[in-house]
Amino acid sequence: MPSDNAQPKERLGAVESDSVDDGVLELDENLEGLTRRVEAIEESNHDSDKAISKDEIIEESATRLWAH
């Protein structure tokens, strides 16, 4: 004869499993969001580096032109 506690234990296991699944899903969503933010920051930094390089080239060219 099955234990009287078997059914509540099974339900508790299912609830715990659902809670873990929800927690993992939430962590996964947070990780995806953070990944998108990091990629956006890296892209912004890359664009900023390009702009700085472009400004440096223009400044250097202007300096050379004025020197001649």
C-alpha positions as CSV (number, residue, x, y, z in Angstrom):
1,M,0.0,0.0,0.0
2,P,1.5,3.4,-1.0
3,S,2.5,5.8,1.7
4,D,0.0,8.6,2.6
5,N,2.8,11.0,2.1
6,A,3.7,9.9,-1.4
7,Q,1.2,12.2,-3.2
8,P,2.1,15.4,-1.3
9,K,5.8,14.5,-1.9
10,E,5.2,14.2,-5.6
11,R,3.3,17.5,-5.7
12,L,6.1,19.2,-3.7
13,G,8.7,17.7,-6.1
14,A,6.6,19.1,-9.1
15,V,6.3,22.5,-7.5
16,E,10.1,22.6,-6.7
17,S,10.8,21.5,-10.3
18,D,8.6,24.3,-11.7
19,S,10.2,26.8,-9.4
20,V,13.7,25.8,-10.5
21,D,12.5,25.9,-14.2
22,D,11.1,29.4,-13.6
23,G,14.3,30.5,-11.9
24,V,16.4,29.1,-14.8
25,L,14.2,30.8,-17.4
26,E,14.4,34.1,-15.5
27,L,18.2,33.8,-15.3
28,D,18.4,32.9,-19.0
29,E,16.3,36.0,-19.9
30,N,18.5,38.2,-17.7
31,L,21.6,36.8,-19.4
32,E,20.2,37.5,-22.8
33,G,19.3,41.1,-21.8
34,L,22.8,41.6,-20.4
35,T,24.4,40.1,-23.5
36,R,22.4,42.6,-25.7
37,R,23.5,45.5,-23.5
38,V,27.2,44.4,-23.6
39,E,27.0,44.1,-27.4
40,A,25.4,47.6,-27.7
41,I,28.2,49.0,-25.5
42,E,30.9,47.3,-27.5
43,E,29.4,48.6,-30.7
44,S,29.1,52.1,-29.3
45,N,32.7,52.0,-28.1
46,H,33.8,50.8,-31.6
47,D,31.9,53.6,-33.2
48,S,33.5,56.0,-30.7
49,D,36.9,54.7,-31.5
50,K,36.3,55.2,-35.2
51,A,35.1,58.8,-34.6
52,I,38.2,59.5,-32.5
53,S,40.5,58.0,-35.2
54,K,38.8,60.0,-37.9
55,D,39.1,63.2,-35.8
56,E,42.8,62.4,-35.2
57,I,43.4,61.9,-39.0
58,I,41.6,65.2,-39.8
59,E,43.6,67.0,-37.2
60,E,46.9,65.6,-38.3
61,S,46.1,66.4,-42.0
62,A,45.2,69.9,-41.1
63,T,48.4,70.3,-39.0
64,R,50.5,69.1,-42.0
65,L,48.7,71.4,-44.4
66,W,49.2,74.4,-42.1
67,A,52.9,73.5,-41.7
68,H,53.5,73.7,-45.5
